[in-house]
Structure formats: structure tokens, C-alpha cells
């Protein structure tokens, strides 16, 4: 079975945890322990988030005033390489030596007319209190929005249109390689029409693509059998944040589409899972990184499938 697993940024760096290399490696190690059984049983593609990491690089770059800060596409490439390295090394430590692994930088095309450029929503970097958020907005011109009781910087998050480099991914999978790609939603690029002699050119974009939506597109294009989105919560919940909250165990895309979820957190994950199931007839699952093998079996988390028509809820908490 061909499986795409999308590791959430919070699965690699817990909320409020310092952005140290040691913390990120420790979390990558724990994630890879959960992923290793899948690599032995299935064709495995791993994508990952990069919100905390790309935000930190942007913050560090803004503090160095001798040069202009590096653009988001370059920072995205840096984080894709860094996190891919950690996953590749730690997963390699969990698997037999003969299992091949590869980390690829992945370019993803977006539309210059995407309305996301006028309404930044993608949270990146650490969390701030209100005073720090107000100061950074004034000093750096950043857009910061509420994230729970705190604030985070937000940047445009255009929809992914096309993933470049699928042929090498397919070739690697067919030759028994675990592939790590489309990290952080991929490196955002777009085509521009310029006067001759330059003509049509591919350029980087100041944005961060949603990792879950890019992972769904990747899974569809690779004709994967399953898409697994792992994060720091055990399932998708109905009535989240209320005393009546209940975990959704199984649901159809239509039933989930009729339910509202937070746009900055669970919303894109649910939308990505529904898109994959609708376009392929495959199965998607959303849940905790520690439950990854059970998510594949449908024994944990939330399973999105065409085999049901309504929301199947767990018992009240």
C-alpha cells in the first residue's frame, strides 16, 4: 500500500517548546519511532510542517540588519532541508541499514491571483503576548493574529496548484526508497510572463503553503491508497472547546464539510483529508503521532471515508 504521512509542525515541536536543535531532534526521533513500522510494511512518503522553524529563521534574519532579510521561499528551502535531514537520520536509525531513504527539495506552484495574498492566515514562528505582538507589528510591519491566548505572525498561504518533481518521487518509491518531500508545503513558486528575451520564468513567492493541502495534492498525484495527517491531538472533535466536545471516529467528506473547524488549526487538515478521499476514493486519517500505526488500521483518530454517510462520534468525555 502507498501511504503519504503528513507530520504536523506541532508533532515535531510542541507548542511553547523552545526552538532548539536538541528539542527538534528529540521530537523527530519520537515521530520516527512511530513511522518505522509503516516504512517496513508500505511504500512511504513523508511530508512535514515548518511553521515554527521558518518563523524562527525569519526572526533571526530580521535581526541581522546588514543585509535584506531572506525571502520566504529561500527560508522554506532551508527548513525543508533541515527537517528532512533530521527525519532521514532518525528514521534511518530505526530501520534496517539496507532500507533506502531520500530527502528532496520540492517546488510547488501557486497562483499569483490567489486571494490568500490579501489575507494572511498561515501562522509561523513562536507565540507572543499582546505587548510583544504590538511591538513587532510596529517595528517590522508583520501581521500578527490571535492564536489561543497568545499571538503569532501570519503570512499568505496560497493554495498549491502543481507539485514539481513527481517523477523522481515515483521512481524512488518503485525502488524501495522512503521519500521525504513537500516539507512545509513545498517551496512556493509561480510563473511570470516577462518581456523578451527573458520570457516565462519561475520565481519564488513570499508565502508559506499549507502543508496539509500540499500533502493531499501529493497523495492524489502519487495515487496513494491512504493519507495520514498526524498532529498533537488524538482526533478531530465535534464541539471543540465546549463541554459537549466529542471525538469524531469516522466521517464522510460531506458530513465533515457541514461542520465548522478552526481555520488556523484543524480546518486545513479536515479540508485536505476530504479532498484526498473525494478525488481518489481512498482513506484518510487524522490523529496523534503516537497512534500512527493504529491510524492506518482505522483503530484510532478520525477516519475519513466514503463508506459512511454521517459523523460517527465517540462517547462523551
HUSUL-V193961 format. One record per residue. N is the residue number from 0. PSI is psi in whole degrees, 0 to 359 (* if undefined). NEAR is the number of other ideal C-beta (glycine too) atoms within 10 Angstrom. Layout:
BEGIN
n: <N N>
psi: <PSI PSI>
near: <NEAR NEAR>
END
This chain:
BEGIN
n: <0 1 2 3 4 5 6 7 8 9 10 11 12 13 14 15 16 17 18 19 20 21 22 23 24 25 26 27 28 29 30 31 32 33 34 35 36 37 38 39 40 41 42 43 44 45 46 47 48 49 50 51 52 53 54 55 56 57 58 59 60 61 62 63 64 65 66 67 68 69 70 71 72 73 74 75 76 77 78 79 80 81 82 83 84 85 86 87 88 89 90 91 92 93 94 95 96 97 98 99 100 101 102 103 104 105 106 107 108 109 110 111 112 113 114 115 116 117 118 119 120 121 122 123 124 125 126 127 128 129 130 131 132 133 134 135 136 137 138 139 140 141 142 143 144 145 146 147 148 149 150 151 152 153 154 155 156 157 158 159 160 161 162 163 164 165 166 167 168 169 170 171 172 173 174 175 176 177 178 179 180 181 182 183 184 185 186 187 188 189 190 191 192 193 194 195 196 197 198 199 200 201 202 203 204 205 206 207 208 209 210 211 212 213 214 215 216 217 218 219 220 221 222 223 224 225 226 227 228 229 230 231 232 233 234 235 236 237 238 239 240 241 242 243 244 245 246 247 248 249 250 251 252 253 254 255 256 257 258 259 260 261 262 263 264 265 266 267 268 269 270 271 272 273 274 275 276 277 278 279 280 281 282 283 284 285 286 287 288 289 290 291 292 293 294 295 296 297 298 299 300 301 302 303 304 305 306 307 308 309 310 311 312 313 314 315 316>
psi: <139 123 133 124 123 111 122 152 326 342 337 341 112 150 128 355 140 143 56 155 324 316 318 321 318 318 323 322 316 319 320 332 322 331 335 316 326 321 332 339 336 165 121 130 133 126 171 159 169 13 307 320 315 328 321 316 321 321 317 319 323 335 339 103 2 335 165 142 145 143 163 325 322 318 323 319 320 314 326 319 317 309 322 320 313 315 316 317 313 325 323 326 339 346 160 150 328 350 126 144 147 138 128 138 132 121 136 126 139 168 128 336 9 130 346 335 340 357 82 133 345 115 135 158 188 174 152 155 175 318 314 321 316 320 315 323 320 319 318 353 19 156 123 136 158 141 91 233 0 192 149 152 143 146 165 144 77 157 141 133 318 140 124 152 27 329 313 324 314 316 316 317 317 342 24 24 138 129 131 117 176 32 139 21 2 169 117 126 162 159 145 141 116 156 154 148 357 310 205 128 150 127 158 160 141 83 171 120 142 126 321 319 322 323 323 316 318 314 321 312 329 358 46 154 333 146 125 121 112 142 203 13 157 346 173 138 142 133 32 137 5 162 342 13 141 138 138 117 316 145 153 159 321 319 321 325 336 1 140 139 153 128 328 357 278 336 305 327 314 317 320 315 316 318 314 313 316 322 340 337 5 195 140 153 145 129 197 146 326 343 17 309 321 329 320 321 347 18 0 166 204 124 128 123 158 357 352 164 338 177 128 111 149 169 150 146 *>
near: <13 16 26 29 29 30 29 23 23 19 23 27 26 12 13 8 15 10 15 10 9 8 14 19 15 16 20 24 16 15 25 23 16 21 27 22 14 21 22 13 12 17 21 25 25 29 29 29 27 26 27 23 26 27 25 18 22 22 18 12 16 14 9 10 8 4 7 8 17 16 16 23 20 13 26 30 20 18 25 27 14 18 26 24 14 23 25 19 15 20 23 17 11 16 17 9 6 6 16 13 19 16 21 16 17 27 18 27 18 24 15 11 8 17 10 18 17 7 11 19 16 24 23 28 22 19 19 19 10 12 9 14 20 13 12 19 15 9 9 14 7 20 13 23 13 12 17 10 8 16 21 22 25 22 22 22 27 25 15 23 13 13 21 15 15 14 8 15 21 16 11 19 18 9 9 10 19 26 27 26 27 31 30 31 34 31 25 26 20 20 12 12 8 11 6 5 5 9 9 8 10 11 13 17 23 12 23 31 29 24 29 27 22 27 34 31 25 27 30 18 15 20 10 27 17 23 29 29 31 26 23 16 19 17 22 27 21 20 13 16 8 9 7 11 13 17 21 23 19 17 28 20 20 13 17 21 13 11 14 11 17 11 11 17 18 21 15 23 26 26 19 25 30 20 20 28 24 18 14 18 11 22 23 30 29 29 23 19 23 17 19 25 16 15 30 23 10 16 13 20 27 30 27 29 17 14 11 15 10 11 18 15 16 14 7 10 9>
END
